[in-house]
Amino acid sequence: MPLLQTFKNEVRIPENNDWVVFILIGCLFLYIFMMNIVEREANLKDFLLQKYYDASNNLPSWIITSVVTTLSLSILVSQYVPILPKYVADFQPFGYQLNKIGYTLIIISLFYFIRTALGFLFYQSIGDGKKWTIFYFTSTKFHFIFSILLIILCVTHYYFPIDRNSAFIYYLSFFSFVFIFKVFFYLFHRNNILPQKWYYKFLYICTLQIAPLLMLWKLLFI
C-alpha cells in the first residue's frame, strides 16, 4: 500500500497545450497577412519607422495588432487568474461554463474596447479629434513590439521548464516596466500624440491609462 500510494503521488497528467500553439500560430499568420497584404510587403524596419503621412491602411493594422495583443496577453495572464467570480461560474448557458482563458479573454477584450472608445470620446471632447488617427497609428507600433514580446513569453511559459509561481514576479515587473515606458513613449513621441495642454495630458494618463489597469487588476485577480 505505501508503494502504491507513492506511485499515485508521482503520477502526473501531462498538460495539453495544443490550444496555445494554435492561437499563437494564428497570431503569427495575422501578422504575416498584415505585413504582406495590409502593409504591402513592408519589412519590419520600414513598418516601425514609417511616418504617419507616408503610411496607408492604418486602421486595419491597428485592429490586427490589437487582436494579437489581446489574444497573447490573455493566454499568459489566464494562468494566474485564481478563481472565476461566482456570477460568471453560475452563468451556464446551454450547460456550458466559461473557463479561465475564456473569462480572461472577454475581460481583456472589453478592457481594450472600452478604453479605445473612451479615448476617442476624450479626443473629440477636447476639440483635438484630428490627433486620434495619429494616436492609434503610433500606438500600433508600440503594441506590435509588445505583442511580439508577449508571444515569446507565452512560448517560454508553456514549453520551457520554468517555475511558474516564481515567474509571476518577473511578469509583474515586466508589465510595470512596459506601462511606465509606454507613458513616456506617449509623452515624448515626435508625433505629439497626446493633447498639447499639460492638464489634458495628466487627465488622459490618470483616467485612460492608470484607472483602467486598476479595474482590470480587480476583475482578474481580486
Secondary structure, DSSP 8 states (H G I E B T S, - for coil): -HHHHHHHHH-------HHHHHHHHHHHHHHHHIIIIISSS--HHHHHH--GGG---HHHHHHHHHHHHHHHHHHHHGGG-----HHHHH--GGG----HHHHHHHHHHHHHHHHHHHHHHHHHHTT-THHHHHHHHHHHHHHHHHHHHHHHHHHHHHHS---HHHHHHHHHHHHHHHHHHHHHHHHH-TT--S-SSHHHHHHHHIIIIIHHHHHHHHHHH-
